[in-house]
């Protein structure tokens, strides 16, 4: 029973794209308009932390 529920929940999720391109475009546009700023140091630290487990 649990495996059936898991399979039912997994199917719709697997059909979704990995990246929400509409959201990406909204963020890119906001960056271009200067509405939000990009802290390159914070971003690079977050990427390193995510991929390596340390800064």
SEFIZA-3560 file (N, C-alpha, C; in Angstrom, 3 decimals):
REM SEFIZA-3560
<numar><xx>0.829</xx><yy>-1.208</yy><zz>0.000</zz><atom>N</atom></numar>
<numar><xx>0.000</xx><yy>0.000</yy><zz>0.000</zz><atom>CA</atom></numar>
<numar><xx>0.861</xx><yy>1.255</yy><zz>0.000</zz><atom>C</atom></numar>
<numar><xx>1.870</xx><yy>1.322</yy><zz>0.867</zz><atom>N</atom></numar>
<numar><xx>2.731</xx><yy>2.499</yy><zz>0.919</zz><atom>CA</atom></numar>
<numar><xx>3.484</xx><yy>2.711</yy><zz>-0.388</zz><atom>C</atom></numar>
<numar><xx>3.924</xx><yy>1.643</yy><zz>-1.015</zz><atom>N</atom></numar>
<numar><xx>4.656</xx><yy>1.781</yy><zz>-2.275</zz><atom>CA</atom></numar>
<numar><xx>3.742</xx><yy>2.305</yy><zz>-3.378</zz><atom>C</atom></numar>
<numar><xx>2.465</xx><yy>1.938</yy><zz>-3.339</zz><atom>N</atom></numar>
<numar><xx>1.515</xx><yy>2.458</yy><zz>-4.324</zz><atom>CA</atom></numar>
<numar><xx>1.311</xx><yy>3.960</yy><zz>-4.133</zz><atom>C</atom></numar>
<numar><xx>1.190</xx><yy>4.391</yy><zz>-2.885</zz><atom>N</atom></numar>
<numar><xx>1.022</xx><yy>5.820</yy><zz>-2.607</zz><atom>CA</atom></numar>
<numar><xx>2.258</xx><yy>6.599</yy><zz>-3.045</zz><atom>C</atom></numar>
<numar><xx>3.414</xx><yy>6.046</yy><zz>-2.763</zz><atom>N</atom></numar>
<numar><xx>4.657</xx><yy>6.693</yy><zz>-3.163</zz><atom>CA</atom></numar>
<numar><xx>4.739</xx><yy>6.797</yy><zz>-4.684</zz><atom>C</atom></numar>
<numar><xx>4.378</xx><yy>5.750</yy><zz>-5.386</zz><atom>N</atom></numar>
<numar><xx>4.397</xx><yy>5.761</yy><zz>-6.844</zz><atom>CA</atom></numar>
<numar><xx>3.411</xx><yy>6.789</yy><zz>-7.388</zz><atom>C</atom></numar>
<numar><xx>2.248</xx><yy>6.891</yy><zz>-6.770</zz><atom>N</atom></numar>
<numar><xx>1.254</xx><yy>7.869</yy><zz>-7.211</zz><atom>CA</atom></numar>
<numar><xx>1.742</xx><yy>9.300</yy><zz>-6.993</zz><atom>C</atom></numar>
<numar><xx>2.469</xx><yy>9.527</yy><zz>-5.915</zz><atom>N</atom></numar>
<numar><xx>2.985</xx><yy>10.860</yy><zz>-5.630</zz><atom>CA</atom></numar>
<numar><xx>4.195</xx><yy>11.179</yy><zz>-6.496</zz><atom>C</atom></numar>
<numar><xx>4.982</xx><yy>10.185</yy><zz>-6.824</zz><atom>N</atom></numar>
<numar><xx>6.210</xx><yy>10.393</yy><zz>-7.577</zz><atom>CA</atom></numar>
<numar><xx>5.943</xx><yy>10.697</yy><zz>-9.036</zz><atom>C</atom></numar>
<numar><xx>4.940</xx><yy>10.080</yy><zz>-9.620</zz><atom>N</atom></numar>
<numar><xx>4.649</xx><yy>10.286</yy><zz>-11.040</zz><atom>CA</atom></numar>
<numar><xx>4.434</xx><yy>11.757</yy><zz>-11.395</zz><atom>C</atom></numar>
<numar><xx>3.528</xx><yy>12.469</yy><zz>-10.730</zz><atom>N</atom></numar>
<numar><xx>3.328</xx><yy>13.879</yy><zz>-11.100</zz><atom>CA</atom></numar>
<numar><xx>4.578</xx><yy>14.725</yy><zz>-10.839</zz><atom>C</atom></numar>
<numar><xx>5.303</xx><yy>14.418</yy><zz>-9.775</zz><atom>N</atom></numar>
<numar><xx>6.508</xx><yy>15.182</yy><zz>-9.470</zz><atom>CA</atom></numar>
<numar><xx>7.579</xx><yy>14.985</yy><zz>-10.534</zz><atom>C</atom></numar>
<numar><xx>7.704</xx><yy>13.787</yy><zz>-11.047</zz><atom>N</atom></numar>
<numar><xx>8.727</xx><yy>13.520</yy><zz>-12.055</zz><atom>CA</atom></numar>
<numar><xx>8.415</xx><yy>14.215</yy><zz>-13.373</zz><atom>C</atom></numar>
<numar><xx>7.167</xx><yy>14.596</yy><zz>-13.580</zz><atom>N</atom></numar>
<numar><xx>6.787</xx><yy>15.284</yy><zz>-14.812</zz><atom>CA</atom></numar>
<numar><xx>7.127</xx><yy>16.772</yy><zz>-14.760</zz><atom>C</atom></numar>
<numar><xx>7.398</xx><yy>17.294</yy><zz>-13.559</zz><atom>N</atom></numar>
<numar><xx>7.724</xx><yy>18.709</yy><zz>-13.419</zz><atom>CA</atom></numar>
<numar><xx>9.159</xx><yy>18.963</yy><zz>-13.871</zz><atom>C</atom></numar>
<numar><xx>9.434</xx><yy>20.140</yy><zz>-14.422</zz><atom>N</atom></numar>
<numar><xx>10.808</xx><yy>20.465</yy><zz>-14.817</zz><atom>CA</atom></numar>
<numar><xx>11.680</xx><yy>20.668</yy><zz>-13.580</zz><atom>C</atom></numar>
<numar><xx>12.973</xx><yy>20.414</yy><zz>-13.734</zz><atom>N</atom></numar>
<numar><xx>13.907</xx><yy>20.605</yy><zz>-12.629</zz><atom>CA</atom></numar>
<numar><xx>14.084</xx><yy>22.078</yy><zz>-12.289</zz><atom>C</atom></numar>
<numar><xx>13.941</xx><yy>22.946</yy><zz>-13.286</zz><atom>N</atom></numar>
<numar><xx>14.137</xx><yy>24.381</yy><zz>-13.104</zz><atom>CA</atom></numar>
<numar><xx>12.892</xx><yy>25.114</yy><zz>-13.590</zz><atom>C</atom></numar>
<numar><xx>12.409</xx><yy>26.027</yy><zz>-12.769</zz><atom>N</atom></numar>
<numar><xx>11.260</xx><yy>26.855</yy><zz>-13.135</zz><atom>CA</atom></numar>
<numar><xx>11.782</xx><yy>28.030</yy><zz>-13.969</zz><atom>C</atom></numar>
<numar><xx>11.797</xx><yy>27.852</yy><zz>-15.294</zz><atom>N</atom></numar>
<numar><xx>12.390</xx><yy>28.855</yy><zz>-16.181</zz><atom>CA</atom></numar>
<numar><xx>11.648</xx><yy>30.185</yy><zz>-16.135</zz><atom>C</atom></numar>
<numar><xx>10.359</xx><yy>30.175</yy><zz>-15.871</zz><atom>N</atom></numar>
<numar><xx>9.617</xx><yy>31.430</yy><zz>-15.752</zz><atom>CA</atom></numar>
<numar><xx>10.137</xx><yy>32.234</yy><zz>-14.559</zz><atom>C</atom></numar>
<numar><xx>10.399</xx><yy>31.542</yy><zz>-13.464</zz><atom>N</atom></numar>
<numar><xx>10.935</xx><yy>32.208</yy><zz>-12.274</zz><atom>CA</atom></numar>
<numar><xx>12.348</xx><yy>32.715</yy><zz>-12.537</zz><atom>C</atom></numar>
<numar><xx>13.151</xx><yy>31.924</yy><zz>-13.242</zz><atom>N</atom></numar>
<numar><xx>14.506</xx><yy>32.347</yy><zz>-13.592</zz><atom>CA</atom></numar>
<numar><xx>14.456</xx><yy>33.640</yy><zz>-14.402</zz><atom>C</atom></numar>
<numar><xx>13.558</xx><yy>33.711</yy><zz>-15.375</zz><atom>N</atom></numar>
<numar><xx>13.440</xx><yy>34.905</yy><zz>-16.208</zz><atom>CA</atom></numar>
<numar><xx>12.982</xx><yy>36.112</yy><zz>-15.383</zz><atom>C</atom></numar>
<numar><xx>12.082</xx><yy>35.891</yy><zz>-14.424</zz><atom>N</atom></numar>
<numar><xx>11.637</xx><yy>36.984</yy><zz>-13.555</zz><atom>CA</atom></numar>
<numar><xx>12.807</xx><yy>37.532</yy><zz>-12.738</zz><atom>C</atom></numar>
<numar><xx>13.624</xx><yy>36.648</yy><zz>-12.221</zz><atom>N</atom></numar>
<numar><xx>14.765</xx><yy>37.061</yy><zz>-11.404</zz><atom>CA</atom></numar>
<numar><xx>15.805</xx><yy>37.776</yy><zz>-12.268</zz><atom>C</atom></numar>
<numar><xx>16.063</xx><yy>37.251</yy><zz>-13.454</zz><atom>N</atom></numar>
<numar><xx>17.007</xx><yy>37.902</yy><zz>-14.360</zz><atom>CA</atom></numar>
<numar><xx>16.539</xx><yy>39.318</yy><zz>-14.701</zz><atom>C</atom></numar>
<numar><xx>15.267</xx><yy>39.460</yy><zz>-14.979</zz><atom>N</atom></numar>
<numar><xx>14.724</xx><yy>40.779</yy><zz>-15.314</zz><atom>CA</atom></numar>
<numar><xx>14.850</xx><yy>41.729</yy><zz>-14.124</zz><atom>C</atom></numar>
<numar><xx>14.559</xx><yy>41.250</yy><zz>-12.915</zz><atom>N</atom></numar>
<numar><xx>14.670</xx><yy>42.086</yy><zz>-11.718</zz><atom>CA</atom></numar>
<numar><xx>16.124</xx><yy>42.490</yy><zz>-11.484</zz><atom>C</atom></numar>
<numar><xx>17.064</xx><yy>41.589</yy><zz>-11.722</zz><atom>N</atom></numar>
<numar><xx>18.485</xx><yy>41.927</yy><zz>-11.610</zz><atom>CA</atom></numar>
<numar><xx>18.857</xx><yy>43.008</yy><zz>-12.622</zz><atom>C</atom></numar>
<numar><xx>18.404</xx><yy>42.841</yy><zz>-13.859</zz><atom>N</atom></numar>
<numar><xx>18.697</xx><yy>43.821</yy><zz>-14.906</zz><atom>CA</atom></numar>
<numar><xx>18.105</xx><yy>45.190</yy><zz>-14.611</zz><atom>C</atom></numar>
<numar><xx>16.949</xx><yy>45.220</yy><zz>-13.963</zz><atom>N</atom></numar>
<numar><xx>16.316</xx><yy>46.492</yy><zz>-13.606</zz><atom>CA</atom></numar>
<numar><xx>16.912</xx><yy>47.102</yy><zz>-12.345</zz><atom>C</atom></numar>
<numar><xx>17.780</xx><yy>46.356</yy><zz>-11.653</zz><atom>N</atom></numar>
<numar><xx>18.390</xx><yy>46.856</yy><zz>-10.426</zz><atom>CA</atom></numar>
<numar><xx>17.479</xx><yy>46.738</yy><zz>-9.220</zz><atom>C</atom></numar>
<numar><xx>16.410</xx><yy>45.956</yy><zz>-9.324</zz><atom>N</atom></numar>
<numar><xx>15.462</xx><yy>45.805</yy><zz>-8.217</zz><atom>CA</atom></numar>
<numar><xx>16.010</xx><yy>44.912</yy><zz>-7.117</zz><atom>C</atom></numar>
<numar><xx>16.883</xx><yy>43.997</yy><zz>-7.486</zz><atom>N</atom></numar>
<numar><xx>17.560</xx><yy>43.162</yy><zz>-6.495</zz><atom>CA</atom></numar>
<numar><xx>19.048</xx><yy>43.151</yy><zz>-6.832</zz><atom>C</atom></numar>
<numar><xx>19.861</xx><yy>43.001</yy><zz>-5.803</zz><atom>N</atom></numar>
<numar><xx>21.302</xx><yy>43.001</yy><zz>-6.034</zz><atom>CA</atom></numar>
<numar><xx>21.835</xx><yy>41.585</yy><zz>-5.916</zz><atom>C</atom></numar>
<numar><xx>23.005</xx><yy>41.392</yy><zz>-6.469</zz><atom>N</atom></numar>
<numar><xx>23.634</xx><yy>40.083</yy><zz>-6.454</zz><atom>CA</atom></numar>
<numar><xx>24.935</xx><yy>40.186</yy><zz>-5.672</zz><atom>C</atom></numar>
<numar><xx>25.016</xx><yy>39.487</yy><zz>-4.557</zz><atom>N</atom></numar>
<numar><xx>26.228</xx><yy>39.429</yy><zz>-3.754</zz><atom>CA</atom></numar>
<numar><xx>27.027</xx><yy>38.220</yy><zz>-4.231</zz><atom>C</atom></numar>
<numar><xx>28.002</xx><yy>38.478</yy><zz>-5.099</zz><atom>N</atom></numar>
<numar><xx>28.760</xx><yy>37.407</yy><zz>-5.731</zz><atom>CA</atom></numar>
<numar><xx>29.515</xx><yy>36.580</yy><zz>-4.694</zz><atom>C</atom></numar>
<numar><xx>30.063</xx><yy>37.219</yy><zz>-3.668</zz><atom>N</atom></numar>
<numar><xx>30.793</xx><yy>36.485</yy><zz>-2.624</zz><atom>CA</atom></numar>
<numar><xx>29.864</xx><yy>35.536</yy><zz>-1.868</zz><atom>C</atom></numar>
<numar><xx>28.675</xx><yy>36.013</yy><zz>-1.515</zz><atom>N</atom></numar>
<numar><xx>27.718</xx><yy>35.161</yy><zz>-0.806</zz><atom>CA</atom></numar>
<numar><xx>27.255</xx><yy>34.015</yy><zz>-1.701</zz><atom>C</atom></numar>
<numar><xx>27.029</xx><yy>34.302</yy><zz>-2.970</zz><atom>N</atom></numar>
<numar><xx>26.604</xx><yy>33.267</yy><zz>-3.903</zz><atom>CA</atom></numar>
<numar><xx>27.676</xx><yy>32.207</yy><zz>-4.070</zz><atom>C</atom></numar>
<numar><xx>28.922</xx><yy>32.620</yy><zz>-4.256</zz><atom>N</atom></numar>
<numar><xx>29.993</xx><yy>31.634</yy><zz>-4.435</zz><atom>CA</atom></numar>
<numar><xx>30.187</xx><yy>30.799</yy><zz>-3.168</zz><atom>C</atom></numar>
<numar><xx>30.058</xx><yy>31.419</yy><zz>-1.997</zz><atom>N</atom></numar>
<numar><xx>30.158</xx><yy>30.659</yy><zz>-0.742</zz><atom>CA</atom></numar>
<numar><xx>29.030</xx><yy>29.635</yy><zz>-0.620</zz><atom>C</atom></numar>
<numar><xx>27.831</xx><yy>30.047</yy><zz>-1.004</zz><atom>N</atom></numar>
<numar><xx>26.690</xx><yy>29.139</yy><zz>-0.927</zz><atom>CA</atom></numar>
<numar><xx>26.852</xx><yy>27.968</yy><zz>-1.888</zz><atom>C</atom></numar>
<numar><xx>27.375</xx><yy>28.233</yy><zz>-3.078</zz><atom>N</atom></numar>
<numar><xx>27.596</xx><yy>27.157</yy><zz>-4.049</zz><atom>CA</atom></numar>
<numar><xx>28.638</xx><yy>26.178</yy><zz>-3.528</zz><atom>C</atom></numar>
<numar><xx>29.741</xx><yy>26.708</yy><zz>-3.005</zz><atom>N</atom></numar>
<numar><xx>30.776</xx><yy>25.830</yy><zz>-2.444</zz><atom>CA</atom></numar>
<numar><xx>30.233</xx><yy>25.010</yy><zz>-1.277</zz><atom>C</atom></numar>
<numar><xx>29.482</xx><yy>25.654</yy><zz>-0.399</zz><atom>N</atom></numar>
<numar><xx>28.898</xx><yy>24.940</yy><zz>0.747</zz><atom>CA</atom></numar>
<numar><xx>27.987</xx><yy>23.825</yy><zz>0.283</zz><atom>C</atom></numar>
<numar><xx>27.166</xx><yy>24.101</yy><zz>-0.703</zz><atom>N</atom></numar>
<numar><xx>26.218</xx><yy>23.107</yy><zz>-1.205</zz><atom>CA</atom></numar>
<numar><xx>26.931</xx><yy>21.918</yy><zz>-1.830</zz><atom>C</atom></numar>
<numar><xx>27.932</xx><yy>22.191</yy><zz>-2.643</zz><atom>N</atom></numar>
<numar><xx>28.572</xx><yy>21.122</yy><zz>-3.409</zz><atom>CA</atom></numar>
<numar><xx>29.699</xx><yy>20.400</yy><zz>-2.678</zz><atom>C</atom></numar>
<numar><xx>30.307</xx><yy>21.062</yy><zz>-1.707</zz><atom>N</atom></numar>
<numar><xx>31.450</xx><yy>20.429</yy><zz>-1.032</zz><atom>CA</atom></numar>
<numar><xx>31.222</xx><yy>20.181</yy><zz>0.452</zz><atom>C</atom></numar>
<numar><xx>30.255</xx><yy>20.859</yy><zz>1.015</zz><atom>N</atom></numar>
<numar><xx>29.996</xx><yy>20.715</yy><zz>2.447</zz><atom>CA</atom></numar>
<numar><xx>30.837</xx><yy>21.652</yy><zz>3.288</zz><atom>C</atom></numar>
<numar><xx>31.671</xx><yy>22.487</yy><zz>2.648</zz><atom>N</atom></numar>
<numar><xx>32.462</xx><yy>23.482</yy><zz>3.360</zz><atom>CA</atom></numar>
<numar><xx>32.770</xx><yy>24.652</yy><zz>2.427</zz><atom>C</atom></numar>
<numar><xx>33.187</xx><yy>25.767</yy><zz>3.052</zz><atom>N</atom></numar>
<numar><xx>33.466</xx><yy>26.976</yy><zz>2.253</zz><atom>CA</atom></numar>
<numar><xx>34.872</xx><yy>26.976</yy><zz>1.736</zz><atom>C</atom></numar>
//
